Amino acid sequence: MRLILPFFMTIIFVLYVLYLAFIKKDLKKNMQTVVYPGVFFISVWVICYFIFLY
């Protein structure tokens, strides 16, 4: 379960960014509030995950 849940949450984030880009067409407006913090959170999570797990 530890591996599956973060994977699905990352997929949900990517789908939300695609939704903002193609359906709502306001991705540029949400770069500072959605995309950058999301990518930062995912990258920090991946680094911590590999440091503590391996």
C-alpha positions in Angstrom: 0.0 0.0 0.0 2.9 2.3 0.6 3.9 2.2 -3.0 0.5 2.3 -4.6 -1.1 5.3 -2.9 1.7 7.9 -3.7 1.7 6.6 -7.3 -2.0 7.2 -7.7 -1.8 10.6 -6.0 0.9 11.6 -8.5 -1.4 10.4 -11.4 -4.3 12.4 -10.0 -2.0 15.5 -9.8 -0.9 15.0 -13.5 -4.5 14.5 -14.6 -5.5 17.7 -12.8 -2.7 19.7 -14.5 -3.8 18.3 -17.8 -7.4 19.3 -17.0 -6.2 22.9 -16.2 -4.2 22.9 -19.5 -6.7 21.5 -21.9 -10.2 21.9 -20.5 -10.1 25.1 -18.5 -7.2 26.6 -20.5 -5.9 28.6 -17.6 -2.8 26.7 -16.7 -0.6 29.8 -16.9 -2.7 31.5 -14.3 -2.3 28.5 -12.0 1.4 27.9 -12.4 2.4 29.7 -9.2 -0.4 28.2 -7.1 -0.8 24.7 -8.4 1.9 23.4 -10.7 5.1 24.6 -9.0 4.1 23.7 -5.4 2.8 20.3 -6.7 6.0 19.5 -8.6 8.1 20.6 -5.6 6.1 18.4 -3.2 6.4 15.4 -5.5 10.1 15.9 -5.9 10.8 16.3 -2.2 8.6 13.2 -1.5 10.6 11.1 -4.0 13.9 12.2 -2.6 12.9 11.5 1.0 11.3 8.2 -0.1 14.5 7.0 -1.7 16.7 8.2 1.1 14.7 6.6 3.9 13.8 3.4 2.1 17.1 2.5 0.5 
